[in-house]
Amino acid sequence: MVTMSETIGDRIAIYRRRKGMSQAQLAGLVGRSESWLGQVERGIRSVDKLSVLMDIAQLLGVDVETLSGRQWRYAPNGGTHLSSLDDIRQALTGYQHLLAEQPIAWPLPQLNAAVTAAHSAYQSAEYASTAGMLPSILTAVDAYDEISPDVQAIRCAAYTVAAKLLTKVGEAHLAWICADRAATAALGAESLSTQGMAAYQVVCALLQAERTDEAEAIAVRSAEHLMPHIDPADPEVVSQAGALWLISGVIAARRVDRTATEERLATAETLAESLGRDGNHGWSAFGPTNVAIHRASAAAEMGDPFAVLKTASLIDLESLPEGMRGRRSMLHLNLAWAQVQRRNDPEATLHLLEVERVAPELLRFHVISREMMREMLKRERKNRTPALREVATRAGVL
């Protein structure tokens, strides 16, 4: 008999065996590696996408609640609703130019300043503020009929920050629309760094839509396209190429391809060293510290909590540019994950509290943080983690 005291991984393993399926067969059918499924079944990592859990449940002939051990409304991909999301959707689907309605075009310096403010708010993990800015920015940027490179560069930057936010809050379809529009604008901007920035967001949108193979191919090909044009005198191209190598390395880590992961991260590290210090060219946050943070993320993707802890111990977050609160908090999120895997919940709670201190909105909107809190609450011992329920309540998990 399957009981609710077992983990998701335990239940997947039980029903998989009842179906007479091997790990390789089930993993292949959901587009993941046998190693990934083995880690899930051993409790080393969680199923962090509701769509994947739904696919597994369908293949095993059970419902999602049976595998998750919780009511549907508490499924892993549940999140906090972002205000202004409907306004962003309306701005994206208004198509005023097709209806002969001409919105008011802002002066180009004003529009550029607004886009810059939106990027800064996003990197500070102020997602509600970013969302509030986007509807008017997207409407204004589409009011321009001219197709000059300057206008197209600003349009690309506007749709890029919109794609970032929508990917972060799990709106895969809207994120893809914005990333596609950013890519179209990037071609008109006649700028390699702008094209790299747009390509990165296309990759992120594809990942959010579970199209991992396509995302990896675009990330690698876009990075390779930029490499012949690398020049330390042009830090934006260096940064965009480096960012693409970083995300392609993390994707390889999802497949537990250690060779590809290390090769790509090493290439990014070489590019970061050529810059000499941490920067934020083209809103990439690229530099030596960000490479190190991605090494920790790659270790987490491969289900190796000890490598996460070892890598994180060498990172100095004070080297990051001011305002990069989202990047700072991601390291603590990875550390929290590593401690959860070690069942060191008091230490994990401390890292979640640090995420909340640095970037409280990331704690509410990030799928992994919410799932970690649910896992800890299931095995909670209040005298060991007195702050867990409080932070989970503030994050909207309880």
Buried (B, 14 or more C-beta within 10 A) or exposed (E): EBEEEBBBBBBBBBBBEEBEBEBEBBBBEBEBBBBBBBBBBEBBBBBBBBEBBBBBBEBBEBEBBBBBBBEEEEBBBBBBEBEBBEBBBEBBEBEEEEEEEEBEBBEBEEBBEBBBBBBBBBBBBBBBBBBBBBBBBBBBBBBBEEEEEEBBBBBBBBBBBBBBBBBBBBBBEBBBBBBBBBBBBBEBBEBBBBBBBBBBBBBBBBBBBBBBEEBBBBBBEBBBBBBEEBEEEEBBBBBBBBBBBBBBBBBBBBBBBEEBBBBBBEBBBEBBEEBEEBBBBBBBBBBBBBBBBBBBBBBBBBBBBEBBBBBBEEBEBEEBBEBBBBBBBBBBBBBBBBBBBBEBBBBBBBBBBBBBEBBBBBBBBBBBBBBBBBBBBEEBEEEEBEEBBBBBEEBBBE
